[in-house]
Amino acid sequence: AAKIAGPVTAVVFGGIMTIITTIVSGALNPTLRNLDLSKETKGN
């Protein structure tokens, strides 16, 4: 992708797609959104 669009454009596009993927995953999966991992880490 960097060869076609240039390295800066490729990095910006990759960052934007990562943010969009995170938002969509959270919006479509309420189980992950409500997951509380703090209970699991207190015992370690």
Secondary structure as UniProt FT lines:
FT   HELIX           2..5
FT   HELIX           7..28
FT   HELIX           30..33
FT   HELIX           38..41
FT   TURN            42..43
//
